[in-house]
Amino acid sequence: MMTKEFLPYSCHSVDEADIDAVTDVLKSDFLTTGPAVAAFEDSLANYVGADFAIACSSGTAALHLALLAMGVGADDTVIVPSVTFVATANAARFCGAEVLFSDVCPESGLMTADHLEETLTRATSVKPAVVIPVHLTGQTASMENIHTVAESHNIRILEDACHALGAEKPPSSGHTNSRIGDCQHSQMCVFSFNPVKSIAAGEGGALTLNDEASASRLRELRNHGLVHDPAKHVFPEMAIDDQGDPNAWYYETNTLAPNYRLNSLSCALAKSQLSKLDSRIQRRRELAELYDTLLSELSPLVKPITRTANCASAWHLYSVLIDFSAAEMSRNAFMDGLKKENIGSQVHYIPVHKQPYYVERYGEISLPGADQYYKRTLSLPLFPGMQNEGVVRVVETMRKILFGN
Ligand SMILES: Cc1ncc(COP(=O)(O)O)c(C=O)c1O
C-alpha cells in the first residue's frame, strides 16, 4: 500500500528567490548586523503601516524587549490571556513582573474588553501596567474596545501578533491603515518568524511601533544595552580624548540587557518571504474556506471557531472546536486516528495558568472560558503549499474517525 503524504499542521515554504536572497548575504561582508537588517525592518514597517520596525532574535525576545523598553519591572503586573503560548506570560516574568491571567471567549480563544474588565476586578492590590492581547490563530482581538478599557485604567498595550502578520483589522474611526502592527491601538506590536509562522526566518521576531524614542531604546536594548549616542552618555569625559575629539570606539551600558539581535541571513530570508506574504495568506484563506464548507457536514460535533467580524485573518492556524464528550472519544484517540493516516494536528494551547510554574506561583485559578476552549480545540493542517485534496483527505479522515464511514 502506498503511504499517504504526511500533512503537518503547519509548514514553511521556501523558494529559489528565498535561497538566492540568503546566498547573497553569505557572499557579502556582513553575516550579522548588515544592510539586510535595516532593509527587512523598512519593508516590515512599510507593510504593516508603522513608523518603525525592530528585528530581533525571536518573538519571545521581542516580547521581553518590549516590556523592558516600557520599563516593566519587579513591582509591576502584566495582564495576559491564558490561551496563548507560554512565551507571552514568561516575558513578564523575565522582567520580574507578576502575571495576572485573563479569561478568553470559549468560542474564539480571544480576550475581549469584557474579559479585561473582569480581570481588573481581580487586581485588587495591584495596578496592572501592561496588557498583552494575543491575536490567536491570526484573527484580531477587539483592539478598539480593549484600548478603551486599558486607557481608562492607564494601562499600556503590547499586542502579541505572533500569529497575525498580514491580518487586517476591522476599520475603526479615523484610521485608514488597518493592518495588525500599525499600533493604532497599542504602544507596540510583536511578531514571530519561526518556521511555522506566516513568514519564516529560521528563528526571528520583530516589534513595530510609532514612537521614535522607544525605537531607539529598543535598538540599544537588543544589543546589550550599548549606548553609542554621546548625548546620552553618563561619563562624557570618557567619550572624548585630550583634544576633545570623540573616541570612536566609546560606548556605555547603563542597563543589564541581552543580545537579541537578528542576523543578516535571517533578515534576508524574512524580507524575501514578506514579499510573498499576501499571496500566501490568500492561499491559506482559500483552504480555510474549503475546510469551512466540507466541515459543515460534521456539525455540530465539529465547528469552526467564532470569527472576528470584519477581520481578515492571517490564517496562521485552522483551529476547530470538537465536542469530544458528545463524540464519546478522547482528543488523544482522535489525534491518533489522524496520525495513523499520516495527518498531523496540534493543540493551541494548554491554558498557561494551568502550567506547573504558574500554578506553583499563583495557585489554582478559575478561568472557565479558557478551560472550555482548551477542552475542544484542535488545529488541522493548513499551510500555503497544501493542495485542496489535502483538505478533502483531512475531512474524510475526520468523518471516518467520528462516524466510522
Ligand atoms: C502567541 C505566541 N507568542 C509568542 C511566541 C514566541 O515566538 P518565538 O517562538 O519566535 O519565540 C509564539 C511562538 O510560538 C506564539 O505563538
The ligand as an ORCA input file, in Angstrom:
! r2SCAN-3c Opt
* xyz 0 1
  C       1.311     33.661     20.597
  C       2.812     33.496     20.607
  N       3.549     34.354     21.334
  C       4.879     34.268     21.367
  C       5.569     33.306     20.658
  C       7.053     33.233     20.740
  O       7.660     33.357     19.484
  P       9.064     32.640     19.177
  O       8.829     31.187     19.031
  O       9.522     33.301     17.915
  O       9.952     32.959     20.333
  C       4.850     32.407     19.875
  C       5.550     31.392     19.071
  O       5.391     30.232     19.081
  C       3.436     32.482     19.855
  O       2.708     31.616     19.136
*
